[in-house]
Amino acid sequence: MKHLLFPVLLFISLLNACITPTTEYSRAAPGIWRGVLELEPYNVPVNDKDSIYVLYEQFKEGDLPFNFEIKYLDDERMVFEFINGDERIVCDSIRYGRDRSAARDTFNVYFPEYQSFIHAQVRGGFMQGYWETSTKKDSRIPFRAVAGKSHRFTTLQETPAADLNGQWAALFGVDGDAQDKAIGEFKQTGNRLTGTFRTETGDYRFLEGTIQGRKFWLSCFDGSHAFRFSGVVQGDSLNGEFRSGKTYRTLWKGWKDPNFRLGNPDTLTMLKPGARGLSFKLINAEGEPVVYPSPAFDGKISIFTIMGTWCPNCRDEAIFLRDFLKDNPELAQQMQVVGLAFERPADSTRIQEHLRLYQKKMALPYPLAHAGNADKLDAARVFPELNHVLAFPTMIILDQQGRVRRIHTGFDGPATSKHAEFKQAFAELMADLANEGGTQ
């Protein structure tokens, strides 16, 4: 398998190679592309500005591969669909131009919810550029892509040495002092591997990859996070590495244990002893005050979600709340939802503009209010009544009398086995609270 981990990098000059850039499309070729984020840069010199690098069908240890599809809506408009397992993330915020210095077409593909973008030069069936988050320092990661390649990690079909289907108990951070519990949920069909990891503070969303012999890989790119999991089967256990972006990496291990459990998300965060309720004064994205308690919340089931626009789990929760309110109009009339956004530092005007864009892009029927910086300690300072804030998101549910009835830490998103269970429990709680209000 060494050739899988350490592929040979080919140098090809477009002037002399057999590869001819397509001229059929004015921008980029439609169809499936294989993209790669270079977590570790290649140290190969380029002497010609018209020269590019093309990999063999395998991947390099420093690669984080993913797939996307380009679709043309008409002769001019296109969308990028980023593929992770069963999920497709559609990006229609695209700016197209021409780099005169390089004589190449360029794209900026924006993820406005996360304030990130891909910038790439396009030459026929090839792209080269970078992915960057504008609100994070030193976040730029080199990016490249090639058209017509549908595989993610490799085209090899080595017989898997194990069946990874099912749930695996897991610990992350086994190389350090602090360890985090998780449950891996995997689906394996031949060499194809999909799934996610559930934790007490959320999940790693839709992962996709492959198992080859004893080794396996999973990745996810959603515009906010770039995750790559690698591992090896060793008897009845799994040992591997987790990388997030270009800076964070840690070791993890997994094993089968039907009795392994995560903490109850409804008991991880609580009111402090003696605390009777919540109170805050904030400004929403429209510049209007959001004050609790106040007449606007009287007689309502109040839901305050501690979230951030940079957080994919928070986005999953926002979609859930949006759809619940839409699908249950009678209950929605008795509910008042507010998203309390803890954002990466920026001037207040930019943050308010971004919150308005996020609310519009997500079609959220409830207001967002800037509550502080993207920090759990900052969130705890805004809510001194809570013993702590462990995760973004954290959902606080109050009844019509202003009593805290549930505090839910994290969110089991649609990639997990617990999502349907959460939806049912939430619907039952809302119905019970509505009935309580109607009898008083």
Secondary structure by P-SEA (a helix, b strand, c coil): cccccbbbbbbbbcccccbbbbcccccccccbbbbbbcccccccccccccbbbbbccccccccccbbbbbbbcccccbbbbbbcccbbbbbcbbbbbbcccccbbbbbbbcccccbbbbbbbcccbbbbbcccccccccbbbbbbccccccccccccccccccccccccccccccccbbbbbbbbbbbcccbbbbcccccccccccccccccccccccccccccbbbbbbbbbccccccccccccccccccbbbbbbccccccccccccccccccccccccccccccbbbbcccccccccbbbbbbcccccaaaaaaaaaaaaaaaacaaaaaabbbbbbcccccccaaaaaaaaaaaaaaacccbbbbbcccccaaaaaaacccccccccccbbbbbcccccccccccccccccccaaaaaaaaaaaaaaaaaaaaaac
